[in-house]
Amino acid sequence: MRRDAPLSSDEPAEPLYRQLAQRLSDGIEQAGLGEGSRLPSVRTLAAQYGVSLTTALQALRWLETKGRIEARPRSGYFVAKRARRSKRTSVEGVSGEASDKLAHRWSDPPPELDSQARDHLAMVGEPCAVRFDLASAEPSLYPIDRFSVLLRRLAYQHRDLVGSHVRGAGYPALRREIARQAMQYACELDPDELVITNGCVEALNLALRAVVRPGDVVAIESPAYFVLLQMLRALEVKAWPIPCHPETGMDLHALKEAFAHVPIKAVVTVANGNNPLGSVASNAAKEALVKLLRERDVPLIEDDIFGDVCFGETRPAPVRAFDTHGNVLLCGGFSKSLCPGLRLGWLAAGRFTERVKALKYTTSMATAELQQAAVAEMLASGGYALHLRRLKAALRQQLTVMREAVLRYFPDGTQVTDPAGGFVLWAKLPALGSRAISTRTLFELARAEGIGFAPGHLFGEGGAYDDCLRLNAGNQWTSELEAAVERLGVLARQAVRDDGRSLP
């Protein structure tokens, strides 16, 4: 394919990557490239057309979503199989005014997400050779066989769990077991305040809707789980970032300062196994946080989904354990600790219980009871506790090995967290003087080679964590994973060198 004319950025209605995508599509047609023909590399395209690596990758991703080309892990991009066309068409497969309308309606990223954030979130469900992007363990570390047997037996013995209409706040036996489990870490929960949800994400959503309204300000730990950021945007609530330390959690001094200047209506914390830092706040810090918010009558929403997979000798108490006024809405679940595909969560709503129950009814009405009954039996029999001991031991070992590999292969000066719980590592690339090295291009290049990770800019706003990345250590360590980390390190070193050459 030849370069007929330089690309132009003078027309804002036609983004540069779309111009390049159309040029590449035309080149495939004109050259008669058949199925399986290899396309030039990202670096070659960037140099050939005088664009950045990011623009070249956006163009290739665009063509991939339209079925014109396909990415093959560790190999590059190739012409995809397609139906024969009788005439030249646009990238969308239609021409003229209809093409422009379709492109505008379906292809432009929504305003609350930049194009790369949208790409990342869309990729989560797509196949990938090496999954460092999801915060979960591999299936072999979960009691899937035992849980499947439980489901089959319960469905046979209690057909009403499947055949009856589901109503109410949740399966009574499960709510009692969750309250009983909480007593083991000094947290008193009333089964009547518990609402079973479709995953912890629904619990967080219900908690937020119960305490804030559009236009309100919510203080959150920063960096923050990117789904929480998108949730706040969807609710038209402004996120106010509070620094979170990799070892001690939310900076309470910064939170006090924020209260002096901002009308904060609620606070969200992940005090145990913070995602992405893996920090666990001390009991003293948790108690101080409860007191600070109680004095201001500001509710606290606590995401404790990683509490059961923290590595201490005893399970850390949630912030809710220090609350005696029902001011903390505690969210939990079993998708991280028991079965990733379970999508079963819960919310202890305190003084907001009736409001949450009403919201649950008008949102999803209820949660299917068969899996609730199976989880209740796992908790009551002691099988859950035995499984957790094995899972936590495996996660701790895997995080240690991966951390050592990152420090070995990534550029000198890379900073890596040492998590106290959870599945993930948070790494920060070294700066060049006062200039941070972005992981956005690194993300695209790695994904083109079949290696997925979560780029840091998703966990903040305004490019706050552009030089960071999150890596999942939930998979048992193999030579393939080590090779993938080594390859990421090579790409990261190239990114540092490339940015260094572009300095004035």
C-alpha positions, 0 to 999 in steps of 0.5 A: 500500500502506498501513501497517496497524500499526507493525512490532514487534521484540518477537518475536525469532522473527520478524525485523523484515525478515521482518515487513516482507516479509510486510506488503509481500506482503500489500499486493501481494495486497490492492491487486491489483498486477499484473506490472511494477507499481512498488513504493515506493522503499527510502527511502519504505518505510523512512520509511513503516514506521519502519525503517532503510534496511537493514531495508527493503532486506533485506525487498525482497531477501527478496521477490526471492529468493522470486520475488515481486518483481524488481530492475531496474538503476537503476529500482527494484523491481517486481512479478514475473511469477508463477502465479495463487494461489487463496488468501492464502499466506505469502512462501514460497508455502506456509502454516501450519506447513509454511511455518514449517519451510521458512523455518527450514530454508532461509531463515535465514542460517548462523551463520558468515555475517551476512545481508548477507555471504551476500547479497553472496556469493550475488550474485557469480554474478548478473547486474549492470550494472556489475561492480566487485565481482569481482577480475578483468579483462574477457574482452577482456584475456585470450588466450581465442581463442588458448587455445581454439585450443590446447584444440581442437588438443590434444584432437584430437592427444592424445585421451588427455588427454580419454579417459583416467582422470586420476591423479597430482599433475598434468601433468608438462610443466606442473609443469616449466614452472611450475618453469622460470618460477619461476627467472626470479624467483629462486625454486627449485621442484622439479617433484616438489613441485608439485601441480596443483589446481582453482584457487588456492582449492583450493591454499590449502585443501590447504595449510591442511589440511596444517599446521593442525587444528581449534582452531588459530590462524592469523595472517593479514593484515588486511584479508584476502580474504573467501574465506580468512576463510570457509575458516578458519571452515569448517576450525574454525580461528581467524583472528588478524589482523595489520595489513597496510600498503597499501604495505609489507604485513604488519606484522612487529612486530605478528606478533612481538607476537602470537607472544608471546601467542598459540599461532600454528600457521601464517601466511598471507600475500599478499605480492605484490599483496595482496587488497584492498590491492594492496601488495607487500612488500620483499625485506627484509621477505620474508626477515625473515618467513621467518627469523621463522617458521623460528626458531619452526618455524611454516609459512608459506602464501603466496598468490601468485595476483597475483604475475604481475600486479604492475606493477614492471619485474621480477616480484617474488619470492615469499616462498618464494624466501627459504626454504631449508628447505621451510617455505613452501607456495607457492600460485599459479594462472592464473585471474587472469593467463591465463583467469578461467574456467580454475580451474587452480592449483598448490601447491609444498608443500615439506616438506609435499609428501607430506601435500598429495598425500594430501589432494589424492587424497582431496579431488578425486583429480586435475585435468583434464589438457587445460587443463594441457597447453594452459597448459604450451604457452602457457608454453613458447612465450613467449605467456604472457609477451607476454600478461602485458606487455599485461595489466599495462599495461592494468591499471595504466592502468585502476587509475590512471583509476579512482583519479582518478575515486574521488577526484573523485566520492567525499566529501572525505577519502576515502582510496584505495590506490595499488596496486602490482599486481592489479585492485582499489582499496581505499577508506575513507570519511571519518569524522564525528568519531570515528564511521565511516561504514558502507558496508553500506547503500551496498552495498544501494543501489548493487546496487539500481541495478545497481552491484556492489562488495565492502563492506569488512566482508567483509574483517575481523571485528567491523566492522573495515572497515565504512567501506571498500569494494573496487572492481575496475578490471579493465574497460577504462574507459568513460563508463558506468564513470565514470558508475557511479563518479560515482553511487557517489560521490553515494550515498556523499555521501548516506550521510555526510550521513544519518549526520551528521543522526543524530548526537546 
